[in-house]
């Protein structure tokens, strides 16, 4: 009876943990691994839980890939901190998972021992809810659980693979019958079918025996793009050869084997962050009507102010820090520009706080940490916070609350020889401002006697990209006017 109560309590905890990973706000709760207890047919009643109910497998806990952000559908295993057989205490970091936002450490909710790592280090695109590891309470159960779980996994994967490949016709059936790999990527399957290759002769290099596109391309390249098992391919090559002969008098001869893979390029695999960036920016450009407004602002008062506080107060702030403060105050003065678009309601929503997202380039992609309540912070506080956020972004240590949200974005390329550029809106935000480099130009300046005197000044280009559904050019013009006043009279930033 006590054992039944123990199993029931663990099942309840697993169900709650699973719910936390999918529904709760990750900003408000500590991130930790989701666990699901599996100890018999009762486990199958837990919705959305991947369980193993074989009577020969001892009680164990399956760790699933959790959903750590609203946009996350899959993740990568960046690093395992624990090895198979290691003891795990509550709060121990088991692994690092690369999400669509950052690489995060995950802690265990349970004590036990790591029995089996299902998704090895370096596994890519593991779907949310898929098993990544198994733990047990008794170290004596490690061997039996590991063998039983992997057995069940292999049987299920083979069954699914055979069903998938069985639907693709005779060529796909040939793959299913002869192949030695466990899984195959869609692109690899397409290449094998199109080129009529013998799948059994291709060595799989992907995790857990997955045949990848690169494996098939390597075979095609080694054969010079030809295949000994596909007559249609030979027909394509022959047709191309005939075509090149016909056009030989009008154009330079070209290679008849257009299917040959050349070694003149290198595929750069995208990590999870870059994939999400690519998807979101494409959706933004396609779905959001971008309104572009630009203004050139004289930078000399800002530069003079920066030198004064550095020399007199030993306070070092960057031009970008001052721009952040100036933008925040301009948004407070023109609240209509501090808004976002609500797709569900089909209307604009004014934001209560001024939270500035700053674009930071990292090795893994562009991150946008947030300076919250920037209009209420001093220049020094903003400068210190920006340095801290940028360092965390580059090292992958940002917490979800430090990059999720934001009401306005700034992208500054002033450190490069970029005069001006157009940035793409980061939805659901309505605005992003692009900042170019400072350039010295000659402009007429009115002297004390009222005459215009040619003067060398430093100017920067500010280009605003705005969601035209949220506001029109009038609001954008008011915002840029308020921003120009703040940058022209920097003392306003101290009020």
C-alpha angles and dihedrals in degrees: 000000000000090000090053091051089049093052092045092051091049091049091052091049091050092051092050092046091051091052092050091055094053108034113024126087108259090211092065099044134049113258115243140155119280115235131197122191115223118191110138142321092319088074091066090069091068106098116233094007122131104221139173113214103178110142090222094059114086122229111294143159122239117212110212131198103262129214104245100176137024091255099044116112098154140010144196128240102236099177141347112225092187128054128216109282095024119135115245125207127194107278096022115139106241102178147342118245124198108219131183088274111032146332109275135190117233127209129207120249093199140048117239145091129296102244102174138002106216098178106044125213110288095030110153132212097003105180119240109264095026117126116259102171146355129226133190135195097223116056089211089068095057097093097045095043094048093051094044096047095048090047091055092045094052093048092050094045093049091049092049092045092051091049092049096046092043090066095058100074133245096325092052090046088056088054093051094047100046107027123109096195120097100220138014132206117236093243092050090049091051093050093048091050095045096046095038093231126172102251093197091066095054118094115223117225101176126104116287093007098306116164107225134200090250091058091056093043090053090056092047091050093049090052093048091248093300131120131203095207104049122075093182089061092054088049090054091050092046092049091051091050091053090048092052091051092053092051095042093105095050102040139020114277115266131201111280091213101073091166095065113118109232123214091225098104141041126221112229110205114223120233121222094266095053092047091055092045091052092048096046096045092048090051090047094052093045099043107029119074100227117213113198123206125170137190135179113223128195107240101192097096089051093049092048092050091049091053092048096054090044095052100036102034103020090234115146116202128163127233088249091056090055091046090052091054092045092050092048092053091045089054090051089053093045103035092172088073091054094075144110137212120251108209094190095054095031092227142100122262124205113226120232095212134043106236115171119206113206122201113236121183114222135173090257097047143284115326126190111205115186133236100206122211089005092167090063097048130087123244091252092051091049092049093051093045094049091053091050094046093047092052092049090048093053093048095043093243100123115130116224091251089059097059107022116092126008129161103219134020133214123199113189121191094163091121089066130062090265115131097186140340142172118248125207118243117253104223137257084027115090100213144040125176123212117209121200133194125287116258130191112234136168114247134167111257122191110241129211091271092054096253124124115248123193105244134179110237135171115240134182130198118236116192120187121205109197136180103248090206090064100046142345135236094283094064091043090051092050091051094050090047091053090047092050090052091052093050093043094051103033092179086077088070090065095056 
